[in-house]
Protein backbone atom coordinates (compact mmCIF):
# COMPACT_ATOMS: atom_id res chain seq x y z
CA UNK A 1 0.00 0.00 0.00
CA UNK A 2 1.35 3.42 -0.95
CA UNK A 3 0.90 6.83 0.62
CA UNK A 4 0.35 9.70 -1.81
CA UNK A 5 1.68 13.21 -1.41
CA UNK A 6 2.45 16.17 -3.63
CA UNK A 7 5.79 17.14 -5.10
CA UNK A 8 5.86 20.39 -7.06
CA UNK A 9 2.12 20.16 -7.57
CA UNK A 10 2.18 16.54 -8.80
CA UNK A 11 0.92 13.49 -6.91
CA UNK A 12 3.56 10.85 -6.23
CA UNK A 13 3.61 7.57 -4.34
CA UNK A 14 5.67 6.97 -1.23
CA UNK A 15 8.11 4.95 -3.37
CA UNK A 16 8.75 8.03 -5.51
CA UNK A 17 6.75 6.94 -8.57
CA UNK A 18 4.24 9.30 -10.15
CA UNK A 19 0.65 8.21 -9.65
CA UNK A 20 -0.67 8.61 -13.16
CA UNK A 21 -4.22 7.47 -12.40
CA UNK A 22 -4.70 9.99 -9.62
CA UNK A 23 -3.08 12.75 -11.67
CA UNK A 24 -5.54 12.04 -14.47
CA UNK A 25 -8.48 12.03 -12.04
CA UNK A 26 -7.22 15.25 -10.48
CA UNK A 27 -7.05 17.05 -13.83
CA UNK A 28 -10.51 15.79 -14.75
CA UNK A 29 -11.87 16.95 -11.40
CA UNK A 30 -10.38 20.43 -11.81
CA UNK A 31 -11.91 20.61 -15.29
CA UNK A 32 -15.32 19.57 -13.92
CA UNK A 33 -15.13 22.20 -11.16
CA UNK A 34 -14.08 24.88 -13.65
CA UNK A 35 -16.97 23.94 -15.92
CA UNK A 36 -19.46 24.00 -13.03
CA UNK A 37 -18.29 27.48 -12.03
CA UNK A 38 -18.42 28.83 -15.58
CA UNK A 39 -22.03 27.99 -16.44
CA UNK A 40 -24.92 30.34 -15.73
CA UNK A 41 -26.38 29.62 -13.25
CA UNK A 42 -23.45 28.02 -11.45
CA UNK A 43 -23.86 24.24 -11.15
CA UNK A 44 -23.96 24.02 -7.35
CA UNK A 45 -24.97 20.35 -7.37
CA UNK A 46 -21.77 19.42 -9.22
CA UNK A 47 -19.68 21.56 -6.87
CA UNK A 48 -21.17 19.70 -3.90
CA UNK A 49 -20.38 16.36 -5.51
CA UNK A 50 -16.81 17.47 -6.12
CA UNK A 51 -16.44 18.59 -2.48
CA UNK A 52 -17.71 15.25 -1.16
CA UNK A 53 -15.89 12.91 -3.53
CA UNK A 54 -12.33 11.64 -3.02
CA UNK A 55 -9.78 14.38 -2.50
CA UNK A 56 -12.36 17.10 -1.90
CA UNK A 57 -11.69 20.44 -3.59
CA UNK A 58 -7.95 19.78 -3.92
CA UNK A 59 -6.53 23.32 -3.45
CA UNK A 60 -7.18 26.45 -1.42
CA UNK A 61 -7.50 28.45 -4.65
CA UNK A 62 -10.44 26.27 -5.66
CA UNK A 63 -11.92 26.48 -2.16
CA UNK A 64 -11.92 30.29 -2.42
CA UNK A 65 -14.17 29.96 -5.46
CA UNK A 66 -16.37 27.06 -4.34
CA UNK A 67 -16.96 27.47 -0.60
CA UNK A 68 -19.15 30.59 -1.10
CA UNK A 69 -21.41 28.61 -3.44
CA UNK A 70 -21.63 25.73 -0.96
CA UNK A 71 -22.97 28.25 1.56
CA UNK A 72 -25.20 29.79 -1.13
CA UNK A 73 -23.60 33.24 -0.92
CA UNK A 74 -24.20 35.27 -4.10
CA UNK A 75 -21.15 37.03 -5.60
CA UNK A 76 -22.38 40.58 -4.90
CA UNK A 77 -22.21 39.94 -1.14
CA UNK A 78 -18.52 39.12 -1.38
CA UNK A 79 -17.73 42.71 -2.34
CA UNK A 80 -19.19 44.24 0.86
CA UNK A 81 -16.88 45.75 3.46
CA UNK A 82 -16.85 43.67 6.13
CA UNK A 83 -18.61 43.79 23.14
CA UNK A 84 -18.85 41.81 25.72
CA UNK A 85 -17.16 38.77 24.16
CA UNK A 86 -13.94 40.63 23.39
CA UNK A 87 -11.91 39.40 26.37
CA UNK A 88 -12.81 35.75 25.78
CA UNK A 89 -12.16 36.07 22.04
CA UNK A 90 -8.77 37.63 22.77
CA UNK A 91 -7.81 34.83 25.17
CA UNK A 92 -8.84 32.11 22.72
CA UNK A 93 -7.04 33.72 19.80
CA UNK A 94 -3.87 34.11 21.87
CA UNK A 95 -4.04 30.37 22.55
CA UNK A 96 -4.50 29.57 18.85
CA UNK A 97 -0.77 29.39 18.08
CA UNK A 98 -0.92 25.69 17.12
CA UNK A 99 -3.52 26.40 14.43
CA UNK A 100 -1.07 28.44 12.36
CA UNK A 101 1.44 26.76 10.02
CA UNK A 102 4.70 25.83 11.77
CA UNK A 103 7.57 28.12 10.94
CA UNK A 104 5.35 31.12 10.18
CA UNK A 105 7.15 34.36 11.15
CA UNK A 106 5.86 35.88 14.39
CA UNK A 107 4.96 39.15 12.68
CA UNK A 108 2.81 37.38 10.09
CA UNK A 109 1.13 35.20 12.70
CA UNK A 110 0.35 38.17 14.93
CA UNK A 111 -1.16 39.97 11.95
CA UNK A 112 -3.40 36.98 11.23
CA UNK A 113 -4.43 36.79 14.88
CA UNK A 114 -5.52 40.43 14.70
CA UNK A 115 -7.54 39.64 11.58
CA UNK A 116 -9.04 36.64 13.37
CA UNK A 117 -10.24 38.85 16.24
CA UNK A 118 -11.66 41.37 13.76
CA UNK A 119 -13.64 38.71 11.88
CA UNK A 120 -15.15 37.24 15.04
CA UNK A 121 -16.13 40.59 16.54
CA UNK A 122 -17.52 41.84 13.23
CA UNK A 123 -19.79 38.80 12.88
CA UNK A 124 -20.97 39.06 16.48
CA UNK A 125 -21.66 42.79 16.20
CA UNK A 126 -23.71 42.30 13.04
CA UNK A 127 -25.68 39.46 14.60
CA UNK A 128 -26.46 40.25 18.25
CA UNK A 129 -28.53 37.06 18.52
CA UNK A 130 -25.31 35.05 18.23
CA UNK A 131 -23.24 34.25 21.31
CA UNK A 132 -19.55 33.46 21.17
CA UNK A 133 -18.44 30.02 22.38
CA UNK A 134 -14.98 28.65 23.06
CA UNK A 135 -13.94 26.77 19.95
CA UNK A 136 -15.61 29.14 17.50
CA UNK A 137 -12.22 30.67 16.75
CA UNK A 138 -10.97 27.24 15.59
CA UNK A 139 -13.51 27.31 12.78
CA UNK A 140 -12.91 30.95 11.91
CA UNK A 141 -9.13 30.54 11.70
CA UNK A 142 -9.57 27.72 9.17
CA UNK A 143 -11.52 30.01 6.86
CA UNK A 144 -9.04 32.83 7.43
CA UNK A 145 -6.06 30.67 6.46
CA UNK A 146 -7.79 29.30 3.36
CA UNK A 147 -9.63 32.27 1.86
CA UNK A 148 -8.31 35.42 3.58
CA UNK A 149 -9.99 37.98 5.84
CA UNK A 150 -12.52 39.56 3.47
CA UNK A 151 -14.02 36.34 2.12
CA UNK A 152 -13.72 34.58 5.49
CA UNK A 153 -15.90 37.25 7.10
CA UNK A 154 -18.73 36.63 4.64
CA UNK A 155 -18.47 32.84 4.79
CA UNK A 156 -18.24 32.69 8.57
CA UNK A 157 -21.25 34.97 8.98
CA UNK A 158 -23.37 32.72 6.78
CA UNK A 159 -22.07 29.61 8.52
CA UNK A 160 -22.78 31.11 11.95
CA UNK A 161 -26.41 31.79 11.13
CA UNK A 162 -26.97 28.31 9.68
CA UNK A 163 -24.68 25.32 10.32
CA UNK A 164 -23.27 26.66 13.60
CA UNK A 165 -26.43 28.40 14.79
CA UNK A 166 -27.20 25.84 17.51
CA UNK A 167 -23.80 26.30 19.11
CA UNK A 168 -24.26 30.07 19.37
CA UNK A 169 -27.27 30.14 21.66
CA UNK A 170 -27.05 31.58 25.20
CA UNK A 171 -27.24 28.01 26.56
CA UNK A 172 -25.86 24.67 25.37
CA UNK A 173 -29.28 23.02 25.13
CA UNK A 174 -29.26 22.70 21.33
CA UNK A 175 -25.62 21.64 21.31
CA UNK A 176 -26.45 18.85 23.75
CA UNK A 177 -29.40 17.93 21.56
CA UNK A 178 -27.11 17.43 18.56
CA UNK A 179 -24.70 15.35 20.66
CA UNK A 180 -27.67 13.17 21.56
CA UNK A 181 -27.71 11.86 17.98
CA UNK A 182 -24.34 10.18 18.51
CA UNK A 183 -25.44 7.16 20.54
CA UNK A 184 -28.47 6.25 18.38
CA UNK A 185 -26.23 6.18 15.30
CA UNK A 186 -23.69 3.96 17.06
CA UNK A 187 -26.44 1.69 18.38
CA UNK A 188 -27.92 1.14 14.93
CA UNK A 189 -24.57 0.01 13.56
CA UNK A 190 -22.92 -1.71 16.53
CA UNK A 191 -25.12 -2.30 19.59
CA UNK A 192 -22.21 -3.92 21.42
CA UNK A 193 -20.13 -0.73 21.32
CA UNK A 194 -23.10 1.39 22.34
CA UNK A 195 -23.92 -0.95 25.24
CA UNK A 196 -20.30 -0.89 26.42
CA UNK A 197 -20.22 2.92 26.35
CA UNK A 198 -23.52 3.06 28.18
CA UNK A 199 -22.26 0.72 30.89
CA UNK A 200 -19.15 2.87 31.26
CA UNK A 201 -21.42 5.93 31.55
CA UNK A 202 -19.01 7.83 29.32
CA UNK A 203 -21.68 10.04 27.77
CA UNK A 204 -20.90 12.17 24.71
CA UNK A 205 -18.83 15.03 26.14
CA UNK A 206 -15.68 13.53 24.60
CA UNK A 207 -17.06 14.51 21.17
CA UNK A 208 -18.00 18.09 22.10
CA UNK A 209 -14.81 19.70 20.79
CA UNK A 210 -15.04 17.60 17.62
CA UNK A 211 -18.51 18.88 16.91
CA UNK A 212 -18.27 22.58 17.76
CA UNK A 213 -14.93 23.08 15.96
CA UNK A 214 -15.65 20.75 13.02
CA UNK A 215 -12.62 18.76 14.23
CA UNK A 216 -10.35 21.78 13.67
CA UNK A 217 -9.24 21.79 17.31
CA UNK A 218 -8.29 18.11 17.48
CA UNK A 219 -6.59 17.41 14.13
CA UNK A 220 -2.98 18.48 13.77
CA UNK A 221 -2.71 18.16 9.98
CA UNK A 222 -4.36 21.13 8.28
CA UNK A 223 -4.90 19.11 5.09
CA UNK A 224 -7.25 16.80 6.95
CA UNK A 225 -9.12 19.74 8.47
CA UNK A 226 -9.87 21.41 5.13
CA UNK A 227 -10.81 18.05 3.59
CA UNK A 228 -13.46 17.64 6.28
CA UNK A 229 -14.62 21.23 5.76
CA UNK A 230 -15.14 20.46 2.06
CA UNK A 231 -17.33 17.55 3.12
CA UNK A 232 -19.28 19.33 5.85
CA UNK A 233 -19.95 22.45 3.78
CA UNK A 234 -21.44 20.30 1.03
CA UNK A 235 -23.71 18.37 3.40
CA UNK A 236 -26.46 18.58 5.99
CA UNK A 237 -25.57 20.50 9.19
CA UNK A 238 -25.68 17.29 11.23
CA UNK A 239 -23.05 15.50 9.14
CA UNK A 240 -20.27 16.24 11.70
CA UNK A 241 -22.09 14.11 14.29
CA UNK A 242 -22.29 11.24 11.80
CA UNK A 243 -18.56 11.59 11.20
CA UNK A 244 -17.99 11.54 14.96
CA UNK A 245 -19.97 8.29 15.18
CA UNK A 246 -17.91 6.80 12.36
CA UNK A 247 -14.68 7.56 14.25
CA UNK A 248 -15.98 5.76 17.34
CA UNK A 249 -17.13 2.79 15.26
CA UNK A 250 -13.78 2.69 13.47
CA UNK A 251 -12.10 2.29 16.88
CA UNK A 252 -14.39 -0.55 17.96
CA UNK A 253 -11.52 -2.84 18.96
CA UNK A 254 -9.83 -0.21 21.11
CA UNK A 255 -13.10 0.70 22.80
CA UNK A 256 -14.09 -2.86 23.67
CA UNK A 257 -10.56 -3.68 24.88
CA UNK A 258 -10.61 -0.68 27.22
CA UNK A 259 -11.49 -1.05 30.88
CA UNK A 260 -15.21 -0.37 31.32
CA UNK A 261 -14.62 2.75 33.36
CA UNK A 262 -15.90 6.23 32.58
CA UNK A 263 -12.53 7.98 33.00
CA UNK A 264 -10.65 5.35 30.99
CA UNK A 265 -13.11 5.27 28.09
CA UNK A 266 -13.42 9.06 28.02
CA UNK A 267 -9.64 9.42 27.88
CA UNK A 268 -9.38 6.89 25.06
CA UNK A 269 -12.09 8.47 22.93
CA UNK A 270 -11.04 12.06 23.51
CA UNK A 271 -7.55 11.29 22.13
CA UNK A 272 -8.44 11.18 18.46
CA UNK A 273 -5.93 9.32 16.24
CA UNK A 274 -4.12 11.44 13.67
CA UNK A 275 -3.74 8.67 11.07
CA UNK A 276 -7.40 8.00 10.36
CA UNK A 277 -8.43 6.76 6.87
CA UNK A 278 -10.32 9.95 6.13
CA UNK A 279 -11.69 9.12 2.69
CA UNK A 280 -13.02 5.79 3.95
CA UNK A 281 -14.61 7.41 6.99
CA UNK A 282 -16.16 10.18 4.89
CA UNK A 283 -17.71 7.57 2.62
CA UNK A 284 -19.01 5.61 5.59
CA UNK A 285 -20.49 8.71 7.21
CA UNK A 286 -22.38 9.36 3.99
CA UNK A 287 -23.66 5.78 4.00
CA UNK A 288 -24.90 6.10 7.58
CA UNK A 289 -26.64 9.37 6.81
CA UNK A 290 -28.57 7.64 4.03
CA UNK A 291 -29.40 4.60 6.16
CA UNK A 292 -30.31 6.54 9.29
CA UNK A 293 -31.31 10.12 8.38
CA UNK A 294 -31.82 12.62 11.20
CA UNK A 295 -35.59 12.39 10.84
CA UNK A 296 -35.39 8.70 11.73
CA UNK A 297 -33.24 9.34 14.81
CA UNK A 298 -34.91 12.51 16.04
CA UNK A 299 -37.33 10.77 18.39
CA UNK A 300 -34.47 8.99 20.09
CA UNK A 301 -32.27 12.07 20.26
CA UNK A 302 -34.94 14.47 21.53
CA UNK A 303 -38.53 15.50 21.10
CA UNK A 304 -37.76 18.52 18.96
CA UNK A 305 -35.51 19.26 16.00
CA UNK A 306 -32.52 21.58 16.38
CA UNK A 307 -32.64 25.11 15.08
CA UNK A 308 -30.02 24.46 12.42
CA UNK A 309 -31.98 21.64 10.81
CA UNK A 310 -35.21 23.62 10.92
CA UNK A 311 -33.72 26.78 9.37
CA UNK A 312 -31.65 25.07 6.69
CA UNK A 313 -34.10 25.62 3.79
CA UNK A 314 -34.51 24.37 0.26
CA UNK A 315 -32.35 25.64 -2.55
CA UNK A 316 -34.56 27.13 -5.25
CA UNK A 317 -32.95 25.10 -7.99
CA UNK A 318 -34.65 24.43 -11.31
CA UNK A 319 -34.40 20.66 -11.02
CA UNK A 320 -37.06 18.06 -11.63
CA UNK A 321 -34.82 15.05 -11.09
CA UNK A 322 -35.95 12.36 -8.70
CA UNK A 323 -33.77 12.61 -5.62
CA UNK A 324 -32.41 9.34 -4.21
CA UNK A 325 -32.88 10.39 -0.58
CA UNK A 326 -36.54 11.17 -1.31
CA UNK A 327 -37.01 7.70 -2.75
CA UNK A 328 -35.38 6.11 0.27
CA UNK A 329 -37.53 8.11 2.67
CA UNK A 330 -40.73 7.21 0.81
CA UNK A 331 -39.82 3.53 0.85
CA UNK A 332 -39.00 3.77 4.53
CA UNK A 333 -42.34 5.44 5.33
CA UNK A 334 -44.21 2.80 3.34
CA UNK A 335 -42.41 0.07 5.21
CA UNK A 336 -43.04 1.71 8.58
CA UNK A 337 -46.71 2.01 7.71
CA UNK A 338 -47.06 -1.72 7.09
CA UNK A 339 -48.17 -4.06 9.94
CA UNK A 340 -44.87 -5.93 9.84
CA UNK A 341 -42.85 -2.79 10.49
CA UNK A 342 -44.06 -2.39 14.06
CA UNK A 343 -42.18 -5.50 15.13
CA UNK A 344 -39.13 -5.12 12.91
CA UNK A 345 -35.73 -5.13 14.55
CA UNK A 346 -33.80 -2.03 13.37
CA UNK A 347 -30.46 -3.81 13.64
CA UNK A 348 -31.72 -6.72 11.57
CA UNK A 349 -33.07 -4.24 9.03
CA UNK A 350 -29.52 -3.05 8.42
CA UNK A 351 -28.11 -6.56 8.21
CA UNK A 352 -30.94 -7.93 6.04
CA UNK A 353 -32.60 -5.07 4.13
CA UNK A 354 -35.92 -5.66 2.41
CA UNK A 355 -35.95 -6.53 -1.27
CA UNK A 356 -37.62 -3.22 -2.11
CA UNK A 357 -35.04 -1.21 -0.22
CA UNK A 358 -32.19 -3.18 -1.75
CA UNK A 359 -33.58 -2.52 -5.25
CA UNK A 360 -33.91 1.18 -4.50
CA UNK A 361 -30.31 1.36 -3.31
CA UNK A 362 -29.12 -0.50 -6.40
CA UNK A 363 -31.09 1.87 -8.61
CA UNK A 364 -29.51 4.85 -6.86
CA UNK A 365 -26.06 3.34 -7.31
CA UNK A 366 -26.75 3.08 -11.00
CA UNK A 367 -27.11 6.85 -11.27
CA UNK A 368 -23.39 7.38 -10.88
CA UNK A 369 -20.26 5.29 -10.97
CA UNK A 370 -17.61 7.75 -9.92
CA UNK A 371 -19.36 9.19 -6.87
CA UNK A 372 -21.38 6.36 -5.39
CA UNK A 373 -24.95 6.23 -4.13
CA UNK A 374 -24.32 7.47 -0.61
CA UNK A 375 -22.48 10.60 -1.69
CA UNK A 376 -25.10 11.36 -4.33
CA UNK A 377 -27.89 11.07 -1.78
CA UNK A 378 -25.97 13.26 0.68
CA UNK A 379 -25.52 15.89 -2.04
CA UNK A 380 -29.21 15.94 -2.84
CA UNK A 381 -30.13 16.11 0.83
CA UNK A 382 -27.76 19.06 1.23
CA UNK A 383 -29.52 20.76 -1.67
CA UNK A 384 -32.82 20.29 0.14
CA UNK A 385 -31.54 21.84 3.36
CA UNK A 386 -29.27 24.60 2.03
CA UNK A 387 -29.79 28.25 3.08
CA UNK A 388 -32.52 29.87 1.03
CA UNK A 389 -31.48 32.67 -1.31
CA UNK A 390 -33.07 33.90 -4.51
CA UNK A 391 -30.09 33.04 -6.67
CA UNK A 392 -32.14 31.92 -9.63
CA UNK A 393 -34.97 34.40 -10.28
LINTATA-V273594 format. One record per run of one state. SS is the DSSP state (~ for helix, > for strand, _ for the rest). FROM is the first residue (numbers start at 1). TO is the last residue. If there is no record, write none. Layout:
ss:SS from:FROM to:TO
ss:SS from:FROM to:TO
//
This chain:
ss:_ from:1 to:3
ss:> from:4 to:7
ss:_ from:8 to:9
ss:> from:10 to:13
ss:_ from:14 to:17
ss:> from:18 to:18
ss:_ from:19 to:19
ss:~ from:20 to:38
ss:_ from:39 to:43
ss:~ from:44 to:52
ss:_ from:53 to:59
ss:~ from:60 to:70
ss:_ from:71 to:74
ss:~ from:75 to:79
ss:_ from:80 to:85
ss:~ from:86 to:94
ss:_ from:95 to:96
ss:~ from:97 to:99
ss:_ from:100 to:105
ss:~ from:106 to:126
ss:_ from:127 to:135
ss:~ from:136 to:147
ss:_ from:148 to:148
ss:~ from:149 to:160
ss:_ from:161 to:164
ss:~ from:165 to:168
ss:_ from:169 to:172
ss:~ from:173 to:179
ss:_ from:180 to:180
ss:~ from:181 to:189
ss:_ from:190 to:190
ss:~ from:191 to:200
ss:_ from:201 to:204
ss:~ from:205 to:212
ss:_ from:213 to:221
ss:~ from:222 to:233
ss:_ from:234 to:238
ss:~ from:239 to:250
ss:_ from:251 to:251
ss:~ from:252 to:257
ss:_ from:258 to:261
ss:~ from:262 to:270
ss:_ from:271 to:277
ss:~ from:278 to:291
ss:_ from:292 to:293
ss:~ from:294 to:301
ss:_ from:302 to:306
ss:~ from:307 to:311
ss:_ from:312 to:323
ss:~ from:324 to:337
ss:_ from:338 to:338
ss:~ from:339 to:343
ss:_ from:344 to:345
ss:~ from:346 to:351
ss:_ from:352 to:354
ss:~ from:355 to:365
ss:_ from:366 to:372
ss:~ from:373 to:385
ss:_ from:386 to:393
//
